[in-house]
């Protein structure tokens, strides 16, 4: 059974913003009902590592620095099992 709920313009705008964010994460259309269920904790999202793909915006210089630091770290790493 559906019910009508009245909200002011600001609340409606914020609910729509949350629906847009949820839609971006789920990569599919999301209803306001689904958004409310998510916000009230009745709908659980499965977190997947692939959800993070493309979320970290870094420059080429930062990426190179990370690769360099990782390479240095791996050079110093040893396993007691194989040492």
N, C-alpha and C positions, 0 to 999 in steps of 0.2 A: 504494500500500500504506500503510495507516494504522499508526501506532505509538503506544504508550502511554508517556507521560512522567509521572513522579511529581514533584510539587512540594509544598512545604509550604504551609500555609494563608496565610501572609503573601505568598508569591510569587503564589499563585492570586488573592488579593484584589487585588494590584497589577496583575496581568495583566487582570483584569476591569475595573479602573478605566481602564486604557489602552484596552481595547476600547470602553468607554463613551465615552471622548473621541473615539476614531476614528469611532464611530457618529455622534456629534454633528456632526463635520466632514463626513462623507460623506452624512449624512441618510438612512441605510438600516441595516438590521441588519448586524452584523459578527460573524463567528465568531472564536473564540480562535485558530484556525489562521491566519486572515487577519491578526489582530493580531500574532501572532508573526512572520509573514512581513514585515509592515510594520516592526516593531521591529528585525528583523535586516537590513533594507535590501533585501530581495528583492521588496518590493512598493512601487512608487512611486505617490505620490498626485499627481494633477494639481492644481496650485494655481490657483485662479481668484479673481479679485477679488471675486466674489459670495460667496465663502466668508467674507469679512470682514463681510458685511452683519449689522448688529445687534450686532457684537462690541464696539463702543465705546460705553460707557454714559456720556453726558454730560448735564448739566443744561441747561435752557432758557437760563440765563444764559451758560453756556459756549458754547453754540451761537451765540447772538447776538454774543458777543465775537469768535468766529472769523469770522462773516460780516462784522462791522465791519472787522476787520483785513484780510480779503481785499479788501474794497471799497477800503480805503485803499491797499493794495498795487497794485491794478489802476489806480488813479488816477495813480500814479507811474511805471507801466510804459510804456515806449515802445519801439517796434521801430525799429532803425536803417534797416531796409528801407523803412519808410513815413514816416520823419521828414523 
